[in-house]
Amino acid sequence: MTDLHCAEFVEMVTAFLDGALDPAAERRFVDHLALCDGCDAYLHQIRATVQTLGDLPPGDLPPETRATLLEAFRKLG
Ligand SMILES: [Zn+2]
C-alpha cells in the first residue's frame, strides 16, 4: 500500500499544478484526490486562489499565501 498522506498531497499541489510531477507521483496524487474530500476541496481552493492572484504560476505562490491555505486545509481536515 503506497497510500499518499494528506500532508504529502499538500506538498505536491504546486508541482501538480505546474505539471512537474513524474507520472508515478501524479498517479498517487490523483488517486488520493479521488479518495479524499478534504484534499479535493483544498485543490479547488488553491486553484481559486491562483486565479484570484492573476496569472502567477502556482509554483510562485507566495509563502504567506501557501501558509494561509495550509491553515484553511487543517480546518477542513
Ligand atoms: Zn487527503
N, CA, C, O and the ligand as a Tripos MOL2 file, in Angstrom:
@<TRIPOS>MOLECULE
protein
  309   307    78     0     0
PROTEIN
NO_CHARGES

@<TRIPOS>ATOM
      1 N           0.8600   -1.1980    0.0000 N.3       1 MET1
      2 CA          0.0000    0.0000    0.0000 C.3       1 MET1
      3 C           0.8840    1.2300    0.0000 C.2       1 MET1
      4 O           1.6550    1.4610    0.9310 O.2       1 MET1
      5 N           0.7630    2.0030   -1.0400 N.am      2 THR2
      6 CA          1.5420    3.2380   -1.1000 C.3       2 THR2
      7 C           0.5930    4.4250   -0.9690 C.2       2 THR2
      8 O           0.5290    5.3070   -1.8260 O.2       2 THR2
      9 N          -0.1360    4.4050    0.1360 N.am      3 ASP3
     10 CA         -1.1270    5.4510    0.3490 C.3       3 ASP3
     11 C          -0.4510    6.8010    0.5500 C.2       3 ASP3
     12 O           0.5220    6.9360    1.2920 O.2       3 ASP3
     13 N          -0.9940    7.7740   -0.1280 N.am      4 LEU4
     14 CA         -0.4660    9.1300   -0.0210 C.3       4 LEU4
     15 C          -1.1350    9.8190    1.1600 C.2       4 LEU4
     16 O          -2.3580    9.7960    1.2940 O.2       4 LEU4
     17 N          -0.3360   10.4220    2.0000 N.am      5 HIS5
     18 CA         -0.9040   11.1480    3.1280 C.3       5 HIS5
     19 C          -1.2630   12.5770    2.7130 C.2       5 HIS5
     20 O          -0.6890   13.1450    1.7840 O.2       5 HIS5
     21 N          -2.2310   13.1280    3.4380 N.am      6 CYS6
     22 CA         -2.7020   14.4640    3.1040 C.3       6 CYS6
     23 C          -1.5620   15.4880    3.1430 C.2       6 CYS6
     24 O          -1.5190   16.4020    2.3190 O.2       6 CYS6
     25 N          -0.6550   15.3370    4.0850 N.am      7 ALA7
     26 CA          0.4640   16.2800    4.1750 C.3       7 ALA7
     27 C           1.3280   16.2170    2.9170 C.2       7 ALA7
     28 O           1.8040   17.2430    2.4300 O.2       7 ALA7
     29 N           1.5270   15.0000    2.3950 N.am      8 GLU8
     30 CA          2.2820   14.8390    1.1510 C.3       8 GLU8
     31 C           1.5340   15.4700   -0.0160 C.2       8 GLU8
     32 O           2.1180   16.1210   -0.8820 O.2       8 GLU8
     33 N           0.2310   15.2580   -0.0080 N.am      9 PHE9
     34 CA         -0.6060   15.8210   -1.0590 C.3       9 PHE9
     35 C          -0.4180   17.3340   -1.1230 C.2       9 PHE9
     36 O          -0.2260   17.9120   -2.1930 O.2       9 PHE9
     37 N          -0.4780   17.9590    0.0520 N.am     10 VAL10
     38 CA         -0.3250   19.4140    0.1330 C.3      10 VAL10
     39 C           1.0230   19.8390   -0.4450 C.2      10 VAL10
     40 O           1.1230   20.8400   -1.1540 O.2      10 VAL10
     41 N           2.0600   19.0540   -0.1280 N.am     11 GLU11
     42 CA          3.3970   19.3840   -0.6340 C.3      11 GLU11
     43 C           3.4760   19.2630   -2.1540 C.2      11 GLU11
     44 O           4.2770   19.9350   -2.8030 O.2      11 GLU11
     45 N           2.6310   18.3950   -2.7070 N.am     12 MET12
     46 CA          2.7090   18.1140   -4.1420 C.3      12 MET12
     47 C           1.8150   19.0210   -4.9890 C.2      12 MET12
     48 O           1.9190   19.0210   -6.2160 O.2      12 MET12
     49 N           0.9430   19.7870   -4.3470 N.am     13 VAL13
     50 CA         -0.0760   20.5240   -5.0960 C.3      13 VAL13
     51 C           0.5340   21.4910   -6.1130 C.2      13 VAL13
     52 O           0.1210   21.5220   -7.2720 O.2      13 VAL13
     53 N           1.5130   22.2720   -5.6780 N.am     14 THR14
     54 CA          2.0560   23.2610   -6.6110 C.3      14 THR14
     55 C           2.7860   22.5750   -7.7680 C.2      14 THR14
     56 O           2.7250   23.0290   -8.9100 O.2      14 THR14
     57 N           3.4760   21.4770   -7.4550 N.am     15 ALA15
     58 CA          4.1640   20.7310   -8.5120 C.3      15 ALA15
     59 C           3.1470   20.1530   -9.4970 C.2      15 ALA15
     60 O           3.3630   20.1430  -10.7090 O.2      15 ALA15
     61 N           2.0220   19.6670   -8.9360 N.am     16 PHE16
     62 CA          0.9600   19.1290   -9.7910 C.3      16 PHE16
     63 C           0.4250   20.2100  -10.7310 C.2      16 PHE16
     64 O           0.2680   19.9820  -11.9310 O.2      16 PHE16
     65 N           0.1510   21.3790  -10.1720 N.am     17 LEU17
     66 CA         -0.3970   22.4590  -10.9920 C.3      17 LEU17
     67 C           0.6150   22.9510  -12.0230 C.2      17 LEU17
     68 O           0.2420   23.4650  -13.0780 O.2      17 LEU17
     69 N           1.8830   22.7900  -11.7090 N.am     18 ASP18
     70 CA          2.9540   23.1420  -12.6550 C.3      18 ASP18
     71 C           3.1990   22.0450  -13.6810 C.2      18 ASP18
     72 O           3.9640   22.2310  -14.6270 O.2      18 ASP18
     73 N           2.5440   20.8960  -13.4920 N.am     19 GLY19
     74 CA          2.8120   19.7550  -14.3630 C.3      19 GLY19
     75 C           4.1950   19.1850  -14.1400 C.2      19 GLY19
     76 O           4.7880   18.6020  -15.0480 O.2      19 GLY19
     77 N           4.7150   19.3530  -12.9180 N.am     20 ALA20
     78 CA          6.0950   18.9820  -12.6230 C.3      20 ALA20
     79 C           6.2300   17.6210  -11.9430 C.2      20 ALA20
     80 O           7.3450   17.1770  -11.6670 O.2      20 ALA20
     81 N           5.1070   16.9590  -11.6730 N.am     21 LEU21
     82 CA          5.1920   15.6390  -11.0360 C.3      21 LEU21
     83 C           5.5710   14.5760  -12.0560 C.2      21 LEU21
     84 O           5.1650   14.6350  -13.2170 O.2      21 LEU21
     85 N           6.3550   13.6040  -11.6030 N.am     22 ASP22
     86 CA          6.6040   12.4760  -12.5070 C.3      22 ASP22
     87 C           5.3320   11.6230  -12.5580 C.2      22 ASP22
     88 O           4.4800   11.7340  -11.6760 O.2      22 ASP22
     89 N           5.1990   10.7750  -13.5800 N.am     23 PRO23
     90 CA          3.9270   10.0470  -13.7870 C.3      23 PRO23
     91 C           3.4890    9.2350  -12.5770 C.2      23 PRO23
     92 O           2.2970    9.1960  -12.2730 O.2      23 PRO23
     93 N           4.4070    8.5930  -11.8850 N.am     24 ALA24
     94 CA          4.0440    7.7780  -10.7190 C.3      24 ALA24
     95 C           3.4990    8.6670   -9.6020 C.2      24 ALA24
     96 O           2.4970    8.3400   -8.9660 O.2      24 ALA24
     97 N           4.1650    9.7840   -9.3760 N.am     25 ALA25
     98 CA          3.7330   10.6990   -8.3280 C.3      25 ALA25
     99 C           2.3770   11.3050   -8.6880 C.2      25 ALA25
    100 O           1.5140   11.4730   -7.8270 O.2      25 ALA25
    101 N           2.2040   11.6250   -9.9430 N.am     26 GLU26
    102 CA          0.9390   12.2100  -10.3750 C.3      26 GLU26
    103 C          -0.1970   11.2150  -10.1930 C.2      26 GLU26
    104 O          -1.3080   11.5940   -9.8230 O.2      26 GLU26
    105 N           0.0770    9.9580  -10.4500 N.am     27 ARG27
    106 CA         -0.9590    8.9420  -10.2780 C.3      27 ARG27
    107 C          -1.3720    8.8310   -8.8110 C.2      27 ARG27
    108 O          -2.5590    8.7480   -8.4970 O.2      27 ARG27
    109 N          -0.3830    8.8300   -7.9150 N.am     28 ARG28
    110 CA         -0.6920    8.7670   -6.4850 C.3      28 ARG28
    111 C          -1.4860    9.9980   -6.0630 C.2      28 ARG28
    112 O          -2.4170    9.9140   -5.2620 O.2      28 ARG28
    113 N          -1.0980   11.1390   -6.6200 N.am     29 PHE29
    114 CA         -1.7720   12.4010   -6.3140 C.3      29 PHE29
    115 C          -3.2420   12.3160   -6.7210 C.2      29 PHE29
    116 O          -4.1330   12.6290   -5.9310 O.2      29 PHE29
    117 N          -3.4840   11.8910   -7.9530 N.am     30 VAL30
    118 CA         -4.8510   11.8160   -8.4740 C.3      30 VAL30
    119 C          -5.6640   10.7560   -7.7270 C.2      30 VAL30
    120 O          -6.8470   10.9540   -7.4470 O.2      30 VAL30
    121 N          -5.0190    9.6320   -7.4060 N.am     31 ASP31
    122 CA         -5.6970    8.5930   -6.6280 C.3      31 ASP31
    123 C          -6.1560    9.1370   -5.2830 C.2      31 ASP31
    124 O          -7.2800    8.8890   -4.8470 O.2      31 ASP31
    125 N          -5.2730    9.8780   -4.6370 N.am     32 HIS32
    126 CA         -5.6210   10.4370   -3.3320 C.3      32 HIS32
    127 C          -6.7610   11.4420   -3.4730 C.2      32 HIS32
    128 O          -7.6760   11.4860   -2.6510 O.2      32 HIS32
    129 N          -6.6870   12.2270   -4.5080 N.am     33 LEU33
    130 CA         -7.7090   13.2350   -4.7690 C.3      33 LEU33
    131 C          -9.0930   12.5830   -4.8720 C.2      33 LEU33
    132 O         -10.0830   13.1250   -4.3790 O.2      33 LEU33
    133 N          -9.1470   11.4260   -5.5100 N.am     34 ALA34
    134 CA        -10.4190   10.7270   -5.6980 C.3      34 ALA34
    135 C         -10.9750   10.1920   -4.3840 C.2      34 ALA34
    136 O         -12.1850   10.0250   -4.2310 O.2      34 ALA34
    137 N         -10.0710    9.9220   -3.4320 N.am     35 LEU35
    138 CA        -10.4900    9.2780   -2.1790 C.3      35 LEU35
    139 C         -10.7060   10.2510   -1.0300 C.2      35 LEU35
    140 O         -11.3350    9.9110   -0.0280 O.2      35 LEU35
    141 N         -10.1770   11.4680   -1.1810 N.am     36 CYS36
    142 CA        -10.1160   12.3580   -0.0270 C.3      36 CYS36
    143 C         -10.8320   13.6780   -0.3240 C.2      36 CYS36
    144 O         -10.3480   14.4980   -1.1040 O.2      36 CYS36
    145 N         -11.9820   13.8650    0.3030 N.am     37 ASP37
    146 CA        -12.7620   15.0800    0.0680 C.3      37 ASP37
    147 C         -12.0100   16.3270    0.5260 C.2      37 ASP37
    148 O         -12.1040   17.3820   -0.1010 O.2      37 ASP37
    149 N         -11.2670   16.2000    1.6190 N.am     38 GLY38
    150 CA        -10.5200   17.3500    2.1390 C.3      38 GLY38
    151 C          -9.5150   17.8650    1.1260 C.2      38 GLY38
    152 O          -9.4080   19.0720    0.9100 O.2      38 GLY38
    153 N          -8.7830   16.9580    0.5060 N.am     39 CYS39
    154 CA         -7.7640   17.3540   -0.4570 C.3      39 CYS39
    155 C          -8.4020   17.8390   -1.7560 C.2      39 CYS39
    156 O          -7.8670   18.7280   -2.4190 O.2      39 CYS39
    157 N          -9.5310   17.2640   -2.1150 N.am     40 ASP40
    158 CA        -10.2720   17.7360   -3.2850 C.3      40 ASP40
    159 C         -10.6510   19.1990   -3.0790 C.2      40 ASP40
    160 O         -10.4590   20.0330   -3.9640 O.2      40 ASP40
    161 N         -11.1900   19.4970   -1.9010 N.am     41 ALA41
    162 CA        -11.5770   20.8750   -1.5850 C.3      41 ALA41
    163 C         -10.3460   21.7890   -1.5540 C.2      41 ALA41
    164 O         -10.3960   22.9380   -1.9950 O.2      41 ALA41
    165 N          -9.2520   21.2570   -1.0280 N.am     42 TYR42
    166 CA         -8.0150   22.0200   -0.9370 C.3      42 TYR42
    167 C          -7.5130   22.4070   -2.3330 C.2      42 TYR42
    168 O          -7.1180   23.5490   -2.5670 O.2      42 TYR42
    169 N          -7.5360   21.4440   -3.2470 N.am     43 LEU43
    170 CA         -7.0730   21.7190   -4.6090 C.3      43 LEU43
    171 C          -7.9390   22.7990   -5.2580 C.2      43 LEU43
    172 O          -7.4290   23.6800   -5.9520 O.2      43 LEU43
    173 N          -9.2590   22.7230   -5.0260 N.am     44 HIS44
    174 CA        -10.1520   23.7520   -5.5580 C.3      44 HIS44
    175 C          -9.8070   25.1250   -4.9970 C.2      44 HIS44
    176 O          -9.8230   26.1300   -5.7080 O.2      44 HIS44
    177 N          -9.4930   25.1450   -3.6930 N.am     45 GLN45
    178 CA         -9.1200   26.4040   -3.0400 C.3      45 GLN45
    179 C          -7.8540   26.9820   -3.6480 C.2      45 GLN45
    180 O          -7.7740   28.1770   -3.9310 O.2      45 GLN45
    181 N          -6.8730   26.1250   -3.8440 N.am     46 ILE46
    182 CA         -5.6020   26.5710   -4.4340 C.3      46 ILE46
    183 C          -5.8470   27.1520   -5.8200 C.2      46 ILE46
    184 O          -5.3310   28.2160   -6.1630 O.2      46 ILE46
    185 N          -6.6370   26.4410   -6.6050 N.am     47 ARG47
    186 CA         -6.9020   26.9170   -7.9630 C.3      47 ARG47
    187 C          -7.6110   28.2640   -7.9300 C.2      47 ARG47
    188 O          -7.2710   29.1700   -8.6910 O.2      47 ARG47
    189 N          -8.6060   28.3950   -7.0400 N.am     48 ALA48
    190 CA         -9.3370   29.6540   -6.9180 C.3      48 ALA48
    191 C          -8.3940   30.7730   -6.4990 C.2      48 ALA48
    192 O          -8.4830   31.8940   -6.9990 O.2      48 ALA48
    193 N          -7.4950   30.4580   -5.5790 N.am     49 THR49
    194 CA         -6.5470   31.4610   -5.0990 C.3      49 THR49
    195 C          -5.6020   31.8900   -6.2070 C.2      49 THR49
    196 O          -5.3170   33.0760   -6.3710 O.2      49 THR49
    197 N          -5.1230   30.9220   -6.9620 N.am     50 VAL50
    198 CA         -4.2180   31.2250   -8.0660 C.3      50 VAL50
    199 C          -4.9040   32.1390   -9.0790 C.2      50 VAL50
    200 O          -4.2910   33.0650   -9.6110 O.2      50 VAL50
    201 N          -6.1880   31.8670   -9.3390 N.am     51 GLN51
    202 CA         -6.9330   32.7220  -10.2670 C.3      51 GLN51
    203 C          -7.1060   34.1190   -9.6940 C.2      51 GLN51
    204 O          -7.0190   35.1120  -10.4170 O.2      51 GLN51
    205 N          -7.3510   34.1910   -8.3950 N.am     52 THR52
    206 CA         -7.5160   35.4790   -7.7380 C.3      52 THR52
    207 C          -6.2410   36.2980   -7.8300 C.2      52 THR52
    208 O          -6.2800   37.5160   -8.0080 O.2      52 THR52
    209 N          -5.1160   35.6190   -7.7070 N.am     53 LEU53
    210 CA         -3.8330   36.3050   -7.7510 C.3      53 LEU53
    211 C          -3.4820   36.7570   -9.1590 C.2      53 LEU53
    212 O          -2.5950   37.5900   -9.3490 O.2      53 LEU53
    213 N          -4.1800   36.2050  -10.1460 N.am     54 GLY54
    214 CA         -3.8710   36.5630  -11.5310 C.3      54 GLY54
    215 C          -3.1660   35.4220  -12.2230 C.2      54 GLY54
    216 O          -3.4820   34.2540  -11.9930 O.2      54 GLY54
    217 N          -2.2250   35.7510  -13.0590 N.am     55 ASP55
    218 CA         -1.5770   34.7370  -13.8790 C.3      55 ASP55
    219 C          -0.2870   34.2120  -13.2660 C.2      55 ASP55
    220 O           0.5620   33.6580  -13.9640 O.2      55 ASP55
    221 N          -0.1460   34.3870  -11.9790 N.am     56 LEU56
    222 CA          1.0220   33.8230  -11.3000 C.3      56 LEU56
    223 C           1.0590   32.3140  -11.4850 C.2      56 LEU56
    224 O           0.0590   31.6370  -11.2470 O.2      56 LEU56
    225 N           2.1810   31.7900  -11.8990 N.am     57 PRO57
    226 CA          2.2990   30.3250  -11.9160 C.3      57 PRO57
    227 C           2.1730   29.7990  -10.4940 C.2      57 PRO57
    228 O           2.6590   30.4290   -9.5550 O.2      57 PRO57
    229 N           1.5200   28.6400  -10.3250 N.am     58 PRO58
    230 CA          1.3080   28.1070   -8.9760 C.3      58 PRO58
    231 C           2.5930   27.9530   -8.1830 C.2      58 PRO58
    232 O           2.5940   28.1150   -6.9630 O.2      58 PRO58
    233 N           3.6750   27.6450   -8.8580 N.am     59 GLY59
    234 CA          4.9450   27.4760   -8.1700 C.3      59 GLY59
    235 C           5.4360   28.7660   -7.5290 C.2      59 GLY59
    236 O           6.2810   28.7430   -6.6340 O.2      59 GLY59
    237 N           4.8990   29.8910   -7.9930 N.am     60 ASP60
    238 CA          5.2990   31.1800   -7.4350 C.3      60 ASP60
    239 C           4.3600   31.6590   -6.3420 C.2      60 ASP60
    240 O           4.4350   32.8120   -5.9170 O.2      60 ASP60
    241 N           3.4880   30.7930   -5.8910 N.am     61 LEU61
    242 CA          2.6000   31.1360   -4.7890 C.3      61 LEU61
    243 C           3.4290   31.6630   -3.6110 C.2      61 LEU61
    244 O           4.3360   30.9830   -3.1320 O.2      61 LEU61
    245 N           3.1130   32.8680   -3.1530 N.am     62 PRO62
    246 CA          3.9180   33.4120   -2.0530 C.3      62 PRO62
    247 C           3.7990   32.5310   -0.8140 C.2      62 PRO62
    248 O           2.7380   31.9600   -0.5610 O.2      62 PRO62
    249 N           4.8750   32.4170   -0.0430 N.am     63 PRO63
    250 CA          4.8580   31.5450    1.1450 C.3      63 PRO63
    251 C           3.7200   31.8820    2.0900 C.2      63 PRO63
    252 O           3.1280   30.9830    2.6860 O.2      63 PRO63
    253 N           3.4030   33.1710    2.2390 N.am     64 GLU64
    254 CA          2.3250   33.5480    3.1620 C.3      64 GLU64
    255 C           0.9850   32.9920    2.6690 C.2      64 GLU64
    256 O           0.1730   32.5110    3.4590 O.2      64 GLU64
    257 N           0.7700   33.0660    1.3620 N.am     65 THR65
    258 CA         -0.4700   32.5520    0.7840 C.3      65 THR65
    259 C          -0.5580   31.0450    0.9790 C.2      65 THR65
    260 O          -1.6110   30.4940    1.3000 O.2      65 THR65
    261 N           0.5550   30.4160    0.7800 N.am     66 ARG66
    262 CA          0.6100   28.9670    0.9370 C.3      66 ARG66
    263 C           0.3120   28.6010    2.3930 C.2      66 ARG66
    264 O          -0.4270   27.6550    2.6640 O.2      66 ARG66
    265 N           0.8880   29.3500    3.3140 N.am     67 ALA67
    266 CA          0.6590   29.0970    4.7300 C.3      67 ALA67
    267 C          -0.8190   29.2780    5.0770 C.2      67 ALA67
    268 O          -1.3830   28.5000    5.8470 O.2      67 ALA67
    269 N          -1.4370   30.3080    4.5030 N.am     68 THR68
    270 CA         -2.8540   30.5540    4.7440 C.3      68 THR68
    271 C          -3.7020   29.3940    4.2440 C.2      68 THR68
    272 O          -4.6490   28.9650    4.9030 O.2      68 THR68
    273 N          -3.3480   28.9060    3.0870 N.am     69 LEU69
    274 CA         -4.0930   27.7830    2.5170 C.3      69 LEU69
    275 C          -3.8850   26.5180    3.3360 C.2      69 LEU69
    276 O          -4.8140   25.7360    3.5390 O.2      69 LEU69
    277 N          -2.6690   26.3280    3.7990 N.am     70 LEU70
    278 CA         -2.4010   25.1580    4.6330 C.3      70 LEU70
    279 C          -3.2350   25.2180    5.9060 C.2      70 LEU70
    280 O          -3.7500   24.2040    6.3750 O.2      70 LEU70
    281 N          -3.3600   26.4150    6.4520 N.am     71 GLU71
    282 CA         -4.1620   26.6180    7.6590 C.3      71 GLU71
    283 C          -5.6330   26.2920    7.3790 C.2      71 GLU71
    284 O          -6.2890   25.6040    8.1610 O.2      71 GLU71
    285 N          -6.1310   26.7930    6.2620 N.am     72 ALA72
    286 CA         -7.5160   26.5250    5.8710 C.3      72 ALA72
    287 C          -7.7370   25.0220    5.6910 C.2      72 ALA72
    288 O          -8.7850   24.4800    6.0410 O.2      72 ALA72
    289 N          -6.7290   24.3760    5.1420 N.am     73 PHE73
    290 CA         -6.8150   22.9420    4.9020 C.3      73 PHE73
    291 C          -6.9120   22.1730    6.2180 C.2      73 PHE73
    292 O          -7.6680   21.2080    6.3280 O.2      73 PHE73
    293 N          -6.1370   22.6100    7.2150 N.am     74 ARG74
    294 CA         -6.1770   21.9410    8.5190 C.3      74 ARG74
    295 C          -7.5730   22.0250    9.1290 C.2      74 ARG74
    296 O          -8.0460   21.0790    9.7590 O.2      74 ARG74
    297 N          -8.2210   23.1660    8.9330 N.am     75 LYS75
    298 CA         -9.5740   23.3320    9.4740 C.3      75 LYS75
    299 C         -10.5530   22.3940    8.7700 C.2      75 LYS75
    300 O         -11.4820   21.8740    9.3880 O.2      75 LYS75
    301 N         -10.3360   22.1870    7.4770 N.am     76 LEU76
    302 CA        -11.1900   21.2600    6.7270 C.3      76 LEU76
    303 C         -11.0350   19.8420    7.2580 C.2      76 LEU76
    304 O         -12.0090   19.1050    7.4140 O.2      76 LEU76
    305 N          -9.7750   19.4770    7.5350 N.am     77 GLY77
    306 CA         -9.4790   18.1050    7.9300 C.3      77 GLY77
    307 C         -10.0600   17.8010    9.3030 C.2      77 GLY77
    308 O          -9.9090   16.6870    9.8040 O.2      77 GLY77
    309 ZN         -6.1450   13.9980    1.7640 Zn       78 ZN78
@<TRIPOS>BOND
     1     1     2 1
     2     2     3 1
     3     3     4 2
     4     3     5 am
     5     5     6 1
     6     6     7 1
     7     7     8 2
     8     7     9 am
     9     9    10 1
    10    10    11 1
    11    11    12 2
    12    11    13 am
    13    13    14 1
    14    14    15 1
    15    15    16 2
    16    15    17 am
    17    17    18 1
    18    18    19 1
    19    19    20 2
    20    19    21 am
    21    21    22 1
    22    22    23 1
    23    23    24 2
    24    23    25 am
    25    25    26 1
    26    26    27 1
    27    27    28 2
    28    27    29 am
    29    29    30 1
    30    30    31 1
    31    31    32 2
    32    31    33 am
    33    33    34 1
    34    34    35 1
    35    35    36 2
    36    35    37 am
    37    37    38 1
    38    38    39 1
    39    39    40 2
    40    39    41 am
    41    41    42 1
    42    42    43 1
    43    43    44 2
    44    43    45 am
    45    45    46 1
    46    46    47 1
    47    47    48 2
    48    47    49 am
    49    49    50 1
    50    50    51 1
    51    51    52 2
    52    51    53 am
    53    53    54 1
    54    54    55 1
    55    55    56 2
    56    55    57 am
    57    57    58 1
    58    58    59 1
    59    59    60 2
    60    59    61 am
    61    61    62 1
    62    62    63 1
    63    63    64 2
    64    63    65 am
    65    65    66 1
    66    66    67 1
    67    67    68 2
    68    67    69 am
    69    69    70 1
    70    70    71 1
    71    71    72 2
    72    71    73 am
    73    73    74 1
    74    74    75 1
    75    75    76 2
    76    75    77 am
    77    77    78 1
    78    78    79 1
    79    79    80 2
    80    79    81 am
    81    81    82 1
    82    82    83 1
    83    83    84 2
    84    83    85 am
    85    85    86 1
    86    86    87 1
    87    87    88 2
    88    87    89 am
    89    89    90 1
    90    90    91 1
    91    91    92 2
    92    91    93 am
    93    93    94 1
    94    94    95 1
    95    95    96 2
    96    95    97 am
    97    97    98 1
    98    98    99 1
    99    99   100 2
   100    99   101 am
   101   101   102 1
   102   102   103 1
   103   103   104 2
   104   103   105 am
   105   105   106 1
   106   106   107 1
   107   107   108 2
   108   107   109 am
   109   109   110 1
   110   110   111 1
   111   111   112 2
   112   111   113 am
   113   113   114 1
   114   114   115 1
   115   115   116 2
   116   115   117 am
   117   117   118 1
   118   118   119 1
   119   119   120 2
   120   119   121 am
   121   121   122 1
   122   122   123 1
   123   123   124 2
   124   123   125 am
   125   125   126 1
   126   126   127 1
   127   127   128 2
   128   127   129 am
   129   129   130 1
   130   130   131 1
   131   131   132 2
   132   131   133 am
   133   133   134 1
   134   134   135 1
   135   135   136 2
   136   135   137 am
   137   137   138 1
   138   138   139 1
   139   139   140 2
   140   139   141 am
   141   141   142 1
   142   142   143 1
   143   143   144 2
   144   143   145 am
   145   145   146 1
   146   146   147 1
   147   147   148 2
   148   147   149 am
   149   149   150 1
   150   150   151 1
   151   151   152 2
   152   151   153 am
   153   153   154 1
   154   154   155 1
   155   155   156 2
   156   155   157 am
   157   157   158 1
   158   158   159 1
   159   159   160 2
   160   159   161 am
   161   161   162 1
   162   162   163 1
   163   163   164 2
   164   163   165 am
   165   165   166 1
   166   166   167 1
   167   167   168 2
   168   167   169 am
   169   169   170 1
   170   170   171 1
   171   171   172 2
   172   171   173 am
   173   173   174 1
   174   174   175 1
   175   175   176 2
   176   175   177 am
   177   177   178 1
   178   178   179 1
   179   179   180 2
   180   179   181 am
   181   181   182 1
   182   182   183 1
   183   183   184 2
   184   183   185 am
   185   185   186 1
   186   186   187 1
   187   187   188 2
   188   187   189 am
   189   189   190 1
   190   190   191 1
   191   191   192 2
   192   191   193 am
   193   193   194 1
   194   194   195 1
   195   195   196 2
   196   195   197 am
   197   197   198 1
   198   198   199 1
   199   199   200 2
   200   199   201 am
   201   201   202 1
   202   202   203 1
   203   203   204 2
   204   203   205 am
   205   205   206 1
   206   206   207 1
   207   207   208 2
   208   207   209 am
   209   209   210 1
   210   210   211 1
   211   211   212 2
   212   211   213 am
   213   213   214 1
   214   214   215 1
   215   215   216 2
   216   215   217 am
   217   217   218 1
   218   218   219 1
   219   219   220 2
   220   219   221 am
   221   221   222 1
   222   222   223 1
   223   223   224 2
   224   223   225 am
   225   225   226 1
   226   226   227 1
   227   227   228 2
   228   227   229 am
   229   229   230 1
   230   230   231 1
   231   231   232 2
   232   231   233 am
   233   233   234 1
   234   234   235 1
   235   235   236 2
   236   235   237 am
   237   237   238 1
   238   238   239 1
   239   239   240 2
   240   239   241 am
   241   241   242 1
   242   242   243 1
   243   243   244 2
   244   243   245 am
   245   245   246 1
   246   246   247 1
   247   247   248 2
   248   247   249 am
   249   249   250 1
   250   250   251 1
   251   251   252 2
   252   251   253 am
   253   253   254 1
   254   254   255 1
   255   255   256 2
   256   255   257 am
   257   257   258 1
   258   258   259 1
   259   259   260 2
   260   259   261 am
   261   261   262 1
   262   262   263 1
   263   263   264 2
   264   263   265 am
   265   265   266 1
   266   266   267 1
   267   267   268 2
   268   267   269 am
   269   269   270 1
   270   270   271 1
   271   271   272 2
   272   271   273 am
   273   273   274 1
   274   274   275 1
   275   275   276 2
   276   275   277 am
   277   277   278 1
   278   278   279 1
   279   279   280 2
   280   279   281 am
   281   281   282 1
   282   282   283 1
   283   283   284 2
   284   283   285 am
   285   285   286 1
   286   286   287 1
   287   287   288 2
   288   287   289 am
   289   289   290 1
   290   290   291 1
   291   291   292 2
   292   291   293 am
   293   293   294 1
   294   294   295 1
   295   295   296 2
   296   295   297 am
   297   297   298 1
   298   298   299 1
   299   299   300 2
   300   299   301 am
   301   301   302 1
   302   302   303 1
   303   303   304 2
   304   303   305 am
   305   305   306 1
   306   306   307 1
   307   307   308 2
@<TRIPOS>SUBSTRUCTURE
     1 MET1         2 RESIDUE 1 A MET
     2 THR2         6 RESIDUE 1 A THR
     3 ASP3        10 RESIDUE 1 A ASP
     4 LEU4        14 RESIDUE 1 A LEU
     5 HIS5        18 RESIDUE 1 A HIS
     6 CYS6        22 RESIDUE 1 A CYS
     7 ALA7        26 RESIDUE 1 A ALA
     8 GLU8        30 RESIDUE 1 A GLU
     9 PHE9        34 RESIDUE 1 A PHE
    10 VAL10       38 RESIDUE 1 A VAL
    11 GLU11       42 RESIDUE 1 A GLU
    12 MET12       46 RESIDUE 1 A MET
    13 VAL13       50 RESIDUE 1 A VAL
    14 THR14       54 RESIDUE 1 A THR
    15 ALA15       58 RESIDUE 1 A ALA
    16 PHE16       62 RESIDUE 1 A PHE
    17 LEU17       66 RESIDUE 1 A LEU
    18 ASP18       70 RESIDUE 1 A ASP
    19 GLY19       74 RESIDUE 1 A GLY
    20 ALA20       78 RESIDUE 1 A ALA
    21 LEU21       82 RESIDUE 1 A LEU
    22 ASP22       86 RESIDUE 1 A ASP
    23 PRO23       90 RESIDUE 1 A PRO
    24 ALA24       94 RESIDUE 1 A ALA
    25 ALA25       98 RESIDUE 1 A ALA
    26 GLU26      102 RESIDUE 1 A GLU
    27 ARG27      106 RESIDUE 1 A ARG
    28 ARG28      110 RESIDUE 1 A ARG
    29 PHE29      114 RESIDUE 1 A PHE
    30 VAL30      118 RESIDUE 1 A VAL
    31 ASP31      122 RESIDUE 1 A ASP
    32 HIS32      126 RESIDUE 1 A HIS
    33 LEU33      130 RESIDUE 1 A LEU
    34 ALA34      134 RESIDUE 1 A ALA
    35 LEU35      138 RESIDUE 1 A LEU
    36 CYS36      142 RESIDUE 1 A CYS
    37 ASP37      146 RESIDUE 1 A ASP
    38 GLY38      150 RESIDUE 1 A GLY
    39 CYS39      154 RESIDUE 1 A CYS
    40 ASP40      158 RESIDUE 1 A ASP
    41 ALA41      162 RESIDUE 1 A ALA
    42 TYR42      166 RESIDUE 1 A TYR
    43 LEU43      170 RESIDUE 1 A LEU
    44 HIS44      174 RESIDUE 1 A HIS
    45 GLN45      178 RESIDUE 1 A GLN
    46 ILE46      182 RESIDUE 1 A ILE
    47 ARG47      186 RESIDUE 1 A ARG
    48 ALA48      190 RESIDUE 1 A ALA
    49 THR49      194 RESIDUE 1 A THR
    50 VAL50      198 RESIDUE 1 A VAL
    51 GLN51      202 RESIDUE 1 A GLN
    52 THR52      206 RESIDUE 1 A THR
    53 LEU53      210 RESIDUE 1 A LEU
    54 GLY54      214 RESIDUE 1 A GLY
    55 ASP55      218 RESIDUE 1 A ASP
    56 LEU56      222 RESIDUE 1 A LEU
    57 PRO57      226 RESIDUE 1 A PRO
    58 PRO58      230 RESIDUE 1 A PRO
    59 GLY59      234 RESIDUE 1 A GLY
    60 ASP60      238 RESIDUE 1 A ASP
    61 LEU61      242 RESIDUE 1 A LEU
    62 PRO62      246 RESIDUE 1 A PRO
    63 PRO63      250 RESIDUE 1 A PRO
    64 GLU64      254 RESIDUE 1 A GLU
    65 THR65      258 RESIDUE 1 A THR
    66 ARG66      262 RESIDUE 1 A ARG
    67 ALA67      266 RESIDUE 1 A ALA
    68 THR68      270 RESIDUE 1 A THR
    69 LEU69      274 RESIDUE 1 A LEU
    70 LEU70      278 RESIDUE 1 A LEU
    71 GLU71      282 RESIDUE 1 A GLU
    72 ALA72      286 RESIDUE 1 A ALA
    73 PHE73      290 RESIDUE 1 A PHE
    74 ARG74      294 RESIDUE 1 A ARG
    75 LYS75      298 RESIDUE 1 A LYS
    76 LEU76      302 RESIDUE 1 A LEU
    77 GLY77      306 RESIDUE 1 A GLY
    78 ZN78       309 GROUP 0 **** ****
